[in-house]
Amino acid sequence: MAVKRYDGSAWQTVAGLGAQGPAATSSSIATWVKTASGGETSVSGNDDSSQPLSYTVGQELVFINGVLQKRGDDYTATTGNSITGLTALTAGDIVSVWTVNAFSVTNAISNTIMDAKGDLLTASSADVPARLAVGANNTVLTADSSTATGLKWATPAAGGKVLQVVQATYGVSTQSTSTTWADTGLSATITPSATSSKILVLVNQPFELFRSSTGAGGGIRLLRGSTFIWGDEAANSGGSLYSSAGGSTSRQVNYYHSFSYVDSPSTTSATTYKTQLSVNDTSNSGRMTVQYISNDSSIILMEIGA
């Protein structure tokens, strides 16, 4: 006898001889048939074909003249080799006892392969099931051909995430009357966790420009260590900050200079970012002051995962 299932379009053999060939695990229903002589309320022993009555308790089906009897109401089956509690039989009644032999589905995967909550069923090679133990909290499933199952639990990639933030402020008034670049005093240091990380630099710096004639100008630039990375590279180049008026009118401008820059330092060493200032024209008392009247400047460094 074969046990089959319907896959939506056809019946497929899952156990027993048949579509899976002689290697499949067989299953069967054993039938015991006895003709009553009359008056019996129990049956046991050999049937009409000299087969002994034997069944697995709870897996038996009892019929009288082809009518299925209800277990516990119409009969009692507790011994494995006798049926009792029958209504007295009439001579010629046919008693049939069916019992289903235990069977296993071919190539079934045992539930004992799983050991804990969260375990996954995978494979170590073709037709070889395997267990992947649950990973640590907040890890993700990742393909990895070097592992036994081709899978592993790993920490999520940090791409696009802010990994750390460093902030610094500086409030000492710093003035320049030179066209040569000089430090403003504002700086911050960050140590990237990976060479692939980027650093987002945010600067907010109050300043004053003054000249007792038309056209007051100056510049602020950004450096990584001693390397120029943003702003006016050459001193006296016109300046990123400028104000002018006609005639000989003196100029004084007070404002905040804010900017952002994304840098790729390609290092895991401590890295310092700082600003510098210079004056565009020193004639006519030209000057530039940052942290003007001791207002705080700020610099924020954010490491962004690749």
HELIX and SHEET records of a PDB file:
HELIX    1   1 ASN A  111  ILE A  113  5                                   3    
HELIX    2   2 TYR A  292  SER A  294  5                                   3    
SHEET    1   A 2 VAL A   3  TYR A   6  0                                        
SHEET    2   A 2 TRP A  11  ALA A  15 -1                                        
SHEET    1   B 4 ILE A  29  THR A  35  0                                        
SHEET    2   B 4 ILE A  94  VAL A 100 -1                                        
SHEET    3   B 4 GLU A  60  ILE A  64 -1                                        
SHEET    4   B 4 VAL A  67  LEU A  68 -1                                        
SHEET    1   C 2 VAL A  43  SER A  44  0                                        
SHEET    2   C 2 SER A  82  ILE A  83 -1                                        
SHEET    1   D 2 LEU A 120  SER A 125  0                                        
SHEET    2   D 2 VAL A 128  LEU A 132 -1                                        
SHEET    1   E 2 VAL A 140  ALA A 143  0                                        
SHEET    2   E 2 LEU A 151  ALA A 154 -1                                        
SHEET    1   F 4 VAL A 162  TYR A 170  0                                        
SHEET    2   F 4 SER A 297  ILE A 304 -1                                        
SHEET    3   F 4 LYS A 198  ARG A 211 -1                                        
SHEET    4   F 4 ARG A 251  ASP A 263 -1                                        
SHEET    1   G 5 VAL A 162  TYR A 170  0                                        
SHEET    2   G 5 SER A 297  ILE A 304 -1                                        
SHEET    3   G 5 LYS A 198  ARG A 211 -1                                        
SHEET    4   G 5 ARG A 287  VAL A 290 -1                                        
SHEET    5   G 5 THR A 174  SER A 176 -1                                        
SHEET    1   H 4 ALA A 182  ILE A 190  0                                        
SHEET    2   H 4 THR A 271  VAL A 279 -1                                        
SHEET    3   H 4 ALA A 216  ARG A 224 -1                                        
SHEET    4   H 4 THR A 227  TRP A 230 -1                                        
SHEET    1   I 4 ALA A 182  ILE A 190  0                                        
SHEET    2   I 4 THR A 271  VAL A 279 -1                                        
SHEET    3   I 4 ALA A 216  ARG A 224 -1                                        
SHEET    4   I 4 LEU A 241  SER A 243 -1                                        
END                                                                             
